[in-house]
Amino acid sequence: MTETLHIIGGGMAGSEAAWQAANMGVRVVIHEMRPKVGTFAHKTGLLAEMVCSNSFRSDDDERNAVGLLHWEMRAAGGLIMASAAAHRLPAGGALAVDRDPFAETVTAQLRAHPLISVSEEEVAELPSSGHWIVATGPLTSASLGAAIRAETGADHLAFFDAIAPIVYAESVDMSVAWMQSRYDKGETEEERTAYMNCPMDRDQYDAFIDALLAADKTEFHEGETAGYFDGCLPIEVMAERGRDTLRFGPMKPVGLTNAHRPDVKPYAVVQLRRDNALGTLYNIVGFQTKMKYGAQIDVFRMIPGLEHASFARLGGIHRNTFINSPTLLDDRMRLKSRPHIRFAGQVTGVEGYVESAAMGLLAGRMAAAEILGRDLPAPGPETAMGALVTHITGGAEAKTFQPMNVNFGLFPPIDAKGGRRGRKDRYKAYTDRAKDVFSQWLQAQS
Protein backbone atom coordinates (compact mmCIF):
# COMPACT_ATOMS: atom_id res chain seq x y z
CA MET A 1 0.00 0.00 0.00
CA THR A 2 1.26 3.48 -0.86
CA GLU A 3 1.96 6.11 1.76
CA THR A 4 -0.85 8.43 2.84
CA LEU A 5 -1.14 12.06 1.80
CA HIS A 6 -2.30 14.36 4.59
CA ILE A 7 -4.02 17.63 3.68
CA ILE A 8 -4.55 20.36 6.26
CA GLY A 9 -7.65 22.37 5.35
CA GLY A 10 -10.85 21.38 3.59
CA GLY A 11 -11.52 24.54 1.61
CA MET A 12 -11.37 24.90 -2.17
CA ALA A 13 -7.67 24.01 -2.43
CA GLY A 14 -7.71 21.15 0.07
CA SER A 15 -10.84 19.61 -1.40
CA GLU A 16 -9.50 19.71 -4.95
CA ALA A 17 -6.08 18.42 -3.87
CA ALA A 18 -7.70 15.44 -2.11
CA TRP A 19 -9.88 14.61 -5.11
CA GLN A 20 -6.97 14.71 -7.56
CA ALA A 21 -4.61 12.65 -5.39
CA ALA A 22 -7.22 10.01 -4.55
CA ASN A 23 -8.13 9.62 -8.21
CA MET A 24 -4.46 8.87 -8.86
CA GLY A 25 -4.71 5.97 -6.40
CA VAL A 26 -3.25 7.60 -3.28
CA ARG A 27 -4.91 7.36 0.15
CA VAL A 28 -5.77 10.80 1.53
CA VAL A 29 -6.70 12.19 4.94
CA ILE A 30 -8.24 15.68 5.01
CA HIS A 31 -7.63 17.41 8.34
CA GLU A 32 -10.41 19.99 8.71
CA MET A 33 -10.85 21.58 12.13
CA ARG A 34 -14.39 22.78 11.45
CA PRO A 35 -16.94 22.45 12.93
CA LYS A 36 -15.10 21.70 16.18
CA VAL A 37 -12.98 24.84 15.78
CA GLY A 38 -14.84 27.62 14.00
CA THR A 39 -13.70 30.74 12.22
CA PHE A 40 -15.06 34.25 11.93
CA ALA A 41 -16.38 33.70 8.41
CA HIS A 42 -17.40 30.04 8.18
CA LYS A 43 -20.94 29.06 9.17
CA THR A 44 -20.85 25.28 8.62
CA GLY A 45 -18.57 22.28 8.81
CA LEU A 46 -18.94 21.60 5.08
CA LEU A 47 -15.89 21.20 2.88
CA ALA A 48 -15.36 23.89 0.22
CA GLU A 49 -17.69 26.31 2.02
CA MET A 50 -17.91 29.66 0.22
CA VAL A 51 -17.44 32.44 2.76
CA CYS A 52 -17.45 35.59 0.64
CA SER A 53 -18.83 35.84 -2.89
CA ASN A 54 -20.73 32.97 -4.51
CA SER A 55 -19.10 33.68 -7.89
CA PHE A 56 -16.21 31.96 -9.66
CA ARG A 57 -16.13 35.02 -11.97
CA SER A 58 -16.05 34.92 -15.77
CA ASP A 59 -16.66 31.59 -17.50
CA ASP A 60 -15.38 32.83 -20.88
CA ASP A 61 -12.57 30.38 -21.70
CA GLU A 62 -11.62 32.07 -24.97
CA ARG A 63 -10.80 35.62 -23.93
CA ASN A 64 -10.60 35.65 -20.15
CA ALA A 65 -7.80 34.28 -17.95
CA VAL A 66 -10.05 33.04 -15.14
CA GLY A 67 -12.40 31.44 -17.68
CA LEU A 68 -9.35 29.68 -19.12
CA LEU A 69 -8.55 28.44 -15.62
CA HIS A 70 -12.09 27.01 -15.46
CA TRP A 71 -11.39 25.16 -18.72
CA GLU A 72 -8.12 23.73 -17.45
CA MET A 73 -9.68 22.51 -14.22
CA ARG A 74 -12.54 20.85 -16.12
CA ALA A 75 -10.04 19.20 -18.48
CA ALA A 76 -8.23 17.81 -15.42
CA GLY A 77 -11.42 16.33 -13.95
CA GLY A 78 -11.72 18.96 -11.24
CA LEU A 79 -14.28 18.36 -8.50
CA ILE A 80 -14.81 22.07 -7.80
CA MET A 81 -15.78 22.87 -11.39
CA ALA A 82 -18.01 19.80 -11.70
CA SER A 83 -19.84 20.70 -8.50
CA ALA A 84 -20.16 24.33 -9.61
CA ALA A 85 -21.75 23.20 -12.88
CA ALA A 86 -24.27 21.12 -10.94
CA HIS A 87 -25.40 24.14 -8.89
CA ARG A 88 -24.95 26.99 -11.36
CA LEU A 89 -27.09 30.11 -11.00
CA PRO A 90 -27.89 32.67 -13.70
CA ALA A 91 -25.21 35.38 -13.57
CA GLY A 92 -24.73 36.68 -17.09
CA GLY A 93 -21.27 35.58 -18.24
CA ALA A 94 -20.11 34.68 -14.74
CA LEU A 95 -20.12 31.28 -13.05
CA ALA A 96 -22.10 31.80 -9.84
CA VAL A 97 -23.37 28.94 -7.68
CA ASP A 98 -25.91 28.13 -5.01
CA ARG A 99 -23.35 28.06 -2.23
CA ASP A 100 -24.81 25.58 0.29
CA PRO A 101 -25.79 22.82 -2.19
CA PHE A 102 -22.43 23.33 -3.91
CA ALA A 103 -20.52 22.70 -0.66
CA GLU A 104 -22.82 19.80 0.24
CA THR A 105 -22.04 18.14 -3.11
CA VAL A 106 -18.27 18.59 -2.70
CA THR A 107 -18.46 17.20 0.84
CA ALA A 108 -20.57 14.21 -0.19
CA GLN A 109 -18.27 13.36 -3.11
CA LEU A 110 -15.14 13.49 -0.98
CA ARG A 111 -16.60 11.54 1.94
CA ALA A 112 -17.90 8.88 -0.44
CA HIS A 113 -14.51 8.33 -2.09
CA PRO A 114 -13.02 5.03 -0.89
CA LEU A 115 -9.51 6.49 -0.58
CA ILE A 116 -10.47 9.68 1.29
CA SER A 117 -11.18 10.12 5.00
CA VAL A 118 -11.80 13.29 7.00
CA SER A 119 -10.36 14.08 10.43
CA GLU A 120 -12.06 16.88 12.36
CA GLU A 121 -9.11 17.64 14.62
CA GLU A 122 -7.03 20.81 14.43
CA VAL A 123 -3.43 20.46 13.29
CA ALA A 124 -1.51 23.00 15.35
CA GLU A 125 2.08 22.29 14.29
CA LEU A 126 3.93 21.70 11.05
CA PRO A 127 4.49 17.93 10.80
CA SER A 128 8.04 16.62 10.92
CA SER A 129 7.61 13.72 8.48
CA GLY A 130 5.25 12.18 5.94
CA HIS A 131 3.60 13.74 2.90
CA TRP A 132 1.61 16.89 3.66
CA ILE A 133 -0.18 19.74 1.92
CA VAL A 134 -1.02 22.87 3.90
CA ALA A 135 -4.17 24.33 2.34
CA THR A 136 -5.55 26.23 5.31
CA GLY A 137 -6.62 29.22 3.27
CA PRO A 138 -6.95 32.79 4.44
CA LEU A 139 -8.22 31.83 7.90
CA THR A 140 -5.33 29.68 9.07
CA SER A 141 -5.71 28.98 12.80
CA ALA A 142 -3.66 31.06 15.21
CA SER A 143 -1.61 28.08 16.39
CA LEU A 144 -0.74 26.78 12.93
CA GLY A 145 -0.10 30.33 11.75
CA ALA A 146 2.37 30.78 14.57
CA ALA A 147 4.09 27.53 13.61
CA ILE A 148 4.37 28.68 9.99
CA ARG A 149 5.80 32.01 11.08
CA ALA A 150 8.31 30.27 13.33
CA GLU A 151 9.44 28.03 10.47
CA THR A 152 9.60 30.66 7.74
CA GLY A 153 10.90 33.53 9.82
CA ALA A 154 8.54 35.87 8.01
CA ASP A 155 7.18 38.82 9.97
CA HIS A 156 4.36 39.91 7.68
CA LEU A 157 2.14 37.08 6.50
CA ALA A 158 -1.27 38.70 6.64
CA PHE A 159 -3.57 41.12 4.91
CA PHE A 160 -7.23 41.91 5.59
CA ASP A 161 -10.23 40.75 3.58
CA ALA A 162 -13.85 41.83 3.76
CA ILE A 163 -17.19 40.08 3.22
CA ALA A 164 -20.19 41.55 1.38
CA PRO A 165 -23.69 41.52 2.89
CA ILE A 166 -26.58 39.32 1.71
CA VAL A 167 -30.14 40.63 1.39
CA TYR A 168 -33.48 38.80 1.41
CA ALA A 169 -34.90 39.26 -2.11
CA GLU A 170 -38.45 39.78 -0.86
CA SER A 171 -37.34 42.88 1.04
CA VAL A 172 -36.12 44.68 -2.12
CA ASP A 173 -38.52 47.25 -3.57
CA MET A 174 -38.89 46.12 -7.19
CA SER A 175 -40.86 49.24 -8.09
CA VAL A 176 -37.46 50.93 -7.85
CA ALA A 177 -35.04 48.11 -8.68
CA TRP A 178 -35.10 46.12 -11.92
CA MET A 179 -33.63 42.87 -13.23
CA GLN A 180 -30.88 43.06 -15.85
CA SER A 181 -27.36 41.75 -16.45
CA ARG A 182 -24.86 44.35 -17.60
CA TYR A 183 -25.06 44.77 -21.39
CA ASP A 184 -27.86 42.13 -21.32
CA LYS A 185 -25.15 39.50 -21.26
CA GLY A 186 -26.22 35.86 -21.30
CA GLU A 187 -27.64 33.26 -23.64
CA THR A 188 -31.03 32.92 -21.94
CA GLU A 189 -33.56 35.39 -20.62
CA GLU A 190 -32.81 34.19 -17.09
CA GLU A 191 -29.11 34.96 -17.55
CA ARG A 192 -29.84 38.34 -19.15
CA THR A 193 -31.89 39.28 -16.07
CA ALA A 194 -29.64 37.75 -13.43
CA TYR A 195 -28.96 40.89 -11.36
CA MET A 196 -31.10 43.26 -9.34
CA ASN A 197 -30.17 46.88 -10.05
CA CYS A 198 -30.76 49.80 -7.71
CA PRO A 199 -30.31 53.23 -9.38
CA MET A 200 -28.98 56.41 -7.80
CA ASP A 201 -29.10 59.98 -9.01
CA ARG A 202 -26.25 62.34 -8.20
CA ASP A 203 -27.73 63.67 -4.95
CA GLN A 204 -28.44 60.16 -3.69
CA TYR A 205 -24.93 59.05 -4.59
CA ASP A 206 -23.31 62.01 -2.84
CA ALA A 207 -25.40 61.44 0.30
CA PHE A 208 -24.47 57.76 0.24
CA ILE A 209 -20.74 58.54 -0.05
CA ASP A 210 -20.97 61.04 2.81
CA ALA A 211 -22.68 58.48 5.04
CA LEU A 212 -20.21 55.78 4.04
CA LEU A 213 -17.22 57.93 4.94
CA ALA A 214 -18.74 59.00 8.27
CA ALA A 215 -19.92 55.54 9.38
CA ASP A 216 -18.39 53.68 12.33
CA LYS A 217 -15.78 51.20 11.12
CA THR A 218 -14.09 48.15 12.59
CA GLU A 219 -10.83 49.21 14.23
CA PHE A 220 -7.66 47.16 14.05
CA HIS A 221 -5.81 45.95 17.08
CA GLU A 222 -2.70 47.79 18.15
CA GLY A 223 0.22 46.89 15.93
CA GLU A 224 -1.95 45.65 13.05
CA THR A 225 -1.88 47.36 9.69
CA ALA A 226 -4.47 46.93 6.97
CA GLY A 227 -2.89 45.69 3.78
CA TYR A 228 -5.91 44.97 1.59
CA PHE A 229 -5.94 42.96 -1.61
CA ASP A 230 -7.06 45.39 -4.32
CA GLY A 231 -9.60 42.94 -5.76
CA CYS A 232 -11.51 42.82 -2.47
CA LEU A 233 -11.28 46.35 -1.04
CA PRO A 234 -13.93 47.44 1.46
CA ILE A 235 -16.22 49.98 -0.19
CA GLU A 236 -15.37 52.65 2.36
CA VAL A 237 -11.66 52.24 1.55
CA MET A 238 -12.49 52.73 -2.13
CA ALA A 239 -14.58 55.79 -1.28
CA GLU A 240 -11.66 57.27 0.66
CA ARG A 241 -9.60 57.14 -2.54
CA GLY A 242 -11.97 59.56 -4.26
CA ARG A 243 -15.69 60.30 -4.38
CA ASP A 244 -16.08 58.83 -7.86
CA THR A 245 -14.09 55.65 -7.23
CA LEU A 246 -17.20 53.57 -6.52
CA ARG A 247 -19.06 55.08 -9.46
CA PHE A 248 -16.31 53.84 -11.76
CA GLY A 249 -16.01 50.54 -9.85
CA PRO A 250 -18.77 48.30 -8.47
CA MET A 251 -21.40 51.05 -8.84
CA LYS A 252 -20.70 51.90 -12.48
CA PRO A 253 -23.94 52.58 -14.39
CA VAL A 254 -22.75 51.47 -17.84
CA GLY A 255 -24.52 48.74 -19.81
CA LEU A 256 -27.75 49.14 -17.81
CA THR A 257 -31.12 50.73 -18.61
CA ASN A 258 -33.60 51.48 -15.83
CA ALA A 259 -36.74 49.54 -16.76
CA HIS A 260 -38.89 51.95 -14.76
CA ARG A 261 -37.36 55.13 -16.24
CA PRO A 262 -35.63 54.11 -19.49
CA ASP A 263 -35.06 57.72 -20.56
CA VAL A 264 -33.17 58.64 -17.37
CA LYS A 265 -29.54 57.51 -17.12
CA PRO A 266 -28.63 56.57 -13.52
CA TYR A 267 -25.63 58.36 -12.03
CA ALA A 268 -24.64 55.15 -10.23
CA VAL A 269 -26.09 51.64 -9.86
CA VAL A 270 -25.83 49.13 -7.03
CA GLN A 271 -26.06 45.54 -8.31
CA LEU A 272 -27.22 42.49 -6.35
CA ARG A 273 -26.44 38.96 -7.59
CA ARG A 274 -28.50 35.87 -6.83
CA ASP A 275 -26.95 33.85 -3.98
CA ASN A 276 -29.11 30.72 -3.99
CA ALA A 277 -31.14 28.64 -6.45
CA LEU A 278 -34.45 29.66 -4.88
CA GLY A 279 -33.70 33.29 -5.66
CA THR A 280 -34.53 34.27 -2.09
CA LEU A 281 -31.06 35.64 -1.28
CA TYR A 282 -28.97 38.24 -3.15
CA ASN A 283 -25.51 39.53 -2.30
CA ILE A 284 -24.55 43.16 -2.90
CA VAL A 285 -21.86 42.97 -5.58
CA GLY A 286 -18.53 44.52 -4.63
CA PHE A 287 -19.83 45.76 -1.26
CA GLN A 288 -17.26 44.17 1.03
CA THR A 289 -17.16 46.32 4.13
CA LYS A 290 -15.56 46.94 7.51
CA MET A 291 -18.46 49.06 8.78
CA LYS A 292 -19.92 48.03 12.11
CA TYR A 293 -23.21 46.17 11.88
CA GLY A 294 -25.49 49.02 12.97
CA ALA A 295 -23.84 51.41 10.55
CA GLN A 296 -24.19 48.91 7.70
CA ILE A 297 -27.96 48.74 8.10
CA ASP A 298 -28.29 52.52 8.21
CA VAL A 299 -26.02 53.15 5.22
CA PHE A 300 -27.21 50.31 2.97
CA ARG A 301 -30.85 51.28 3.51
CA MET A 302 -30.00 54.59 1.87
CA ILE A 303 -29.73 52.70 -1.44
CA PRO A 304 -32.91 53.21 -3.49
CA GLY A 305 -34.89 49.98 -3.40
CA LEU A 306 -33.20 48.81 -0.19
CA GLU A 307 -34.94 51.23 2.19
CA HIS A 308 -36.65 48.30 3.92
CA ALA A 309 -34.05 45.65 3.22
CA SER A 310 -33.66 42.69 5.56
CA PHE A 311 -30.19 41.16 5.78
CA ALA A 312 -29.49 37.43 5.91
CA ARG A 313 -25.85 38.28 6.59
CA LEU A 314 -24.10 41.55 7.19
CA GLY A 315 -20.60 42.27 5.93
CA GLY A 316 -17.46 41.83 7.97
CA ILE A 317 -13.71 41.97 7.95
CA HIS A 318 -11.24 39.23 8.78
CA ARG A 319 -7.56 38.52 8.72
CA ASN A 320 -6.14 36.59 5.77
CA THR A 321 -2.87 34.71 6.04
CA PHE A 322 -0.46 34.13 3.15
CA ILE A 323 3.22 33.26 2.90
CA ASN A 324 5.95 34.86 0.84
CA SER A 325 5.91 31.99 -1.63
CA PRO A 326 8.61 33.28 -4.05
CA THR A 327 11.09 33.04 -1.17
CA LEU A 328 9.77 29.95 0.58
CA LEU A 329 8.51 27.48 -2.06
CA ASP A 330 10.27 25.54 -4.82
CA ASP A 331 8.79 24.94 -8.27
CA ARG A 332 6.96 21.83 -7.00
CA MET A 333 5.20 23.98 -4.36
CA ARG A 334 7.30 22.42 -1.56
CA LEU A 335 8.51 24.35 1.46
CA LYS A 336 12.24 24.61 0.85
CA SER A 337 13.10 24.14 4.52
CA ARG A 338 10.77 21.12 4.84
CA PRO A 339 10.27 19.60 1.39
CA HIS A 340 7.85 16.96 2.67
CA ILE A 341 5.34 19.83 3.06
CA ARG A 342 3.62 21.52 0.15
CA PHE A 343 1.46 24.64 0.30
CA ALA A 344 -1.63 25.25 -1.82
CA GLY A 345 -4.48 27.73 -2.14
CA GLN A 346 -4.80 31.28 -0.89
CA VAL A 347 -2.12 30.77 1.74
CA THR A 348 0.38 30.71 -1.16
CA GLY A 349 -0.59 34.18 -2.33
CA VAL A 350 -3.09 33.45 -5.07
CA GLU A 351 -6.40 35.26 -4.72
CA GLY A 352 -9.83 33.87 -5.49
CA TYR A 353 -11.78 30.63 -5.25
CA VAL A 354 -10.74 29.42 -8.69
CA GLU A 355 -7.05 30.22 -8.27
CA SER A 356 -7.04 28.53 -4.86
CA ALA A 357 -8.69 25.37 -6.18
CA ALA A 358 -6.31 25.31 -9.15
CA MET A 359 -3.27 25.40 -6.89
CA GLY A 360 -4.85 22.61 -4.86
CA LEU A 361 -5.28 20.61 -8.05
CA LEU A 362 -1.60 20.98 -8.89
CA ALA A 363 -0.37 20.30 -5.36
CA GLY A 364 -2.55 17.21 -5.09
CA ARG A 365 -1.26 15.80 -8.38
CA MET A 366 2.36 16.65 -7.59
CA ALA A 367 2.19 15.08 -4.12
CA ALA A 368 0.47 11.96 -5.42
CA ALA A 369 3.04 11.59 -8.21
CA GLU A 370 5.86 11.85 -5.66
CA ILE A 371 4.27 9.17 -3.47
CA LEU A 372 3.94 6.96 -6.53
CA GLY A 373 7.62 7.42 -7.34
CA ARG A 374 7.26 9.90 -10.17
CA ASP A 375 8.18 13.54 -10.63
CA LEU A 376 5.48 15.82 -11.98
CA PRO A 377 6.40 19.34 -13.06
CA ALA A 378 3.80 22.08 -13.33
CA PRO A 379 2.25 22.72 -16.74
CA GLY A 380 4.08 25.30 -18.83
CA PRO A 381 3.82 29.01 -17.99
CA GLU A 382 1.74 29.42 -21.16
CA THR A 383 -1.18 27.86 -19.24
CA ALA A 384 -3.26 29.58 -16.59
CA MET A 385 -2.20 27.12 -13.88
CA GLY A 386 1.42 27.25 -15.00
CA ALA A 387 1.43 31.04 -15.06
CA LEU A 388 0.08 31.17 -11.50
CA VAL A 389 2.48 28.63 -10.05
CA THR A 390 5.40 30.29 -11.85
CA HIS A 391 4.35 33.63 -10.37
CA ILE A 392 4.15 32.41 -6.77
CA THR A 393 7.26 30.22 -6.86
CA GLY A 394 9.72 32.72 -8.28
CA GLY A 395 8.15 34.88 -10.95
CA ALA A 396 6.99 37.57 -8.53
CA GLU A 397 9.25 40.05 -6.78
CA ALA A 398 9.61 38.70 -3.24
CA LYS A 399 10.03 42.13 -1.62
CA THR A 400 6.68 43.39 -2.91
CA PHE A 401 4.79 40.09 -3.12
CA GLN A 402 1.02 40.44 -2.69
CA PRO A 403 -1.93 38.15 -3.48
CA MET A 404 -2.73 37.96 -7.19
CA ASN A 405 -5.63 36.83 -9.36
CA VAL A 406 -4.85 35.04 -12.59
CA ASN A 407 -4.42 37.47 -15.49
CA PHE A 408 -2.79 37.50 -18.91
CA GLY A 409 -0.02 39.72 -17.58
CA LEU A 410 1.41 36.60 -15.90
CA PHE A 411 1.68 34.73 -19.22
CA PRO A 412 4.67 34.76 -21.60
CA PRO A 413 3.87 37.32 -24.34
CA ILE A 414 2.30 36.16 -27.59
CA ASP A 415 4.54 36.42 -30.67
CA ALA A 416 3.41 39.60 -32.46
CA LYS A 417 4.62 38.53 -35.92
CA GLY A 418 2.23 39.48 -38.67
CA GLY A 419 1.29 42.83 -37.23
CA ARG A 420 -0.44 44.08 -34.13
CA ARG A 421 -3.32 42.06 -32.78
CA GLY A 422 -6.50 43.53 -31.37
CA ARG A 423 -7.08 42.85 -27.69
CA LYS A 424 -9.75 40.20 -28.31
CA ASP A 425 -7.62 38.40 -30.89
CA ARG A 426 -4.62 38.57 -28.57
CA TYR A 427 -6.57 37.07 -25.67
CA LYS A 428 -7.92 34.33 -27.94
CA ALA A 429 -4.34 33.57 -28.98
CA TYR A 430 -3.37 33.25 -25.30
CA THR A 431 -6.18 30.81 -24.58
CA ASP A 432 -5.62 28.73 -27.74
CA ARG A 433 -1.94 28.36 -26.90
CA ALA A 434 -2.72 27.53 -23.26
CA LYS A 435 -5.21 24.82 -24.16
CA ASP A 436 -2.68 23.13 -26.44
CA VAL A 437 0.06 23.19 -23.80
CA PHE A 438 -2.26 22.06 -21.00
CA SER A 439 -3.67 19.22 -23.08
CA GLN A 440 -0.11 18.00 -23.77
CA TRP A 441 0.64 18.17 -20.01
CA LEU A 442 -2.37 16.02 -19.23
CA GLN A 443 -1.60 13.57 -22.02
CA ALA A 444 1.95 13.09 -20.70
CA GLN A 445 0.46 11.82 -17.41
CA SER A 446 -1.80 9.21 -19.00
C-alpha positions, 0 to 999 in steps of 0.5 A: 500500500502506498503512503498516505497524503495528509491535507490540512484544510478542507476549503477549495484548495484542500478539497480539490487536492484530495480529489486529484490525489485520490483519483491517482490511487493515493490514500488521503486524509483531510484534516479539517478543524471545522466544525469543532474549531470555528472561524469568523467567516465560516458558518458550517462544517462543510468542505469547500464552504464559500465564505465571501462571494458565490461567484467563480467570476467569468466563464469565458474560456476564450478571452478571459484568464479566469475562464481559461482556468475554469477550462483547465480545471474541467479538463483535469477532472476537477471536483470544484468545477463539476460541483459548480456546474451542478449548482450553477445560478444565472449570472450573465457571463459569470459562473455563480453557484448556489453556495450551500448545495455546492458545498454539500455536493463537494463534501458528499463526493469526498466523503464517499470516495473510498480512498479519502477520509476526513479528520475533524481535529485541528493540526496545530504544528507543522508535521516533521515527516510524511507527505503533507499539503497545507491548504488552510486558506486565508483563515489559518488557525492562530496556532498553525499560523504561529508555527508557519511564522516560526518556520519561515521567519517571516514577519508579515504574513497577513492582509485583511479581507472583507465580506459583502452583505446578503439581502433577502430578495423579498425585502427589495422594492422592485418598483425601484429596482429592476432585473438586468445583467450588464449589457444584457449578457447571457444566452437565456432570458434568465441569464440576461436578467440575473442581477437586481439593479438599484439606481442612484441619481447624483444627490443620492450618490453624494449622500451615500458617499458622505454616510459611508465615509462618516460611518463607524468602522471596525478598528484594528488591534494595536500593531496591526496594519491593513494591507488589503488585496485590491480585488476585495477592497472594502467599499469605504476604503475605495470611497476614501480614494476619491468620491467617484471611485465607486461610481467607476467601480462596483457602482458603475452605471454602464450597460444598464437601462432602468426599466422603470425610467428608461429615458433617465440615465442613472448616475450610479447603480448598485447591483445584487447577484442571486446567492441561492437557487431559490432566488430568495437571497442576493448579495450586494456585488462589490460591497465588502465592508468593515463598517460596524453592523449598525452602521451597515444597516443605516447606510445600505438602507440609503440605497434606493430599493433597499430602504426596507431591506432585511439582511441574511448576513451583514458584511465583515472583515477578517484577517487573511494569512499568506506566505511569501511563496517566491522566497519559501517554495520551490517549483513543485510547491514544496517548502524549501526548509521542509520539502515533505510539506507543500502549500496550496491555495490562498495561503500561497498568495493566489487570490480567489476561489478558482485560483485557490482550487487550481493550486490545490489541483496541482499540489494534489497531483504533484504530491500523489506523483511523488508518493507513486515514485514519479516527478510531476512538473507544473504545466508550462507558464503558457497555461493559466495554472502554469502562469500562476504557479510560476508567479508564486514560486519565483516569478513575482518580486519577493520584496513586494509580493502580494496576493494575485488573481490570474491574469494574462499579464502573468503569461509569456507574451504572444509572438506579435509577428504578422502585425499588431493584434487587437485585444480580443484576438490577442486574448484568444491567442493566449487561450488557444496556446494555453489549451494546447500546452495544457492538453499536452501536459495532461496527455503526458500523465496518461 
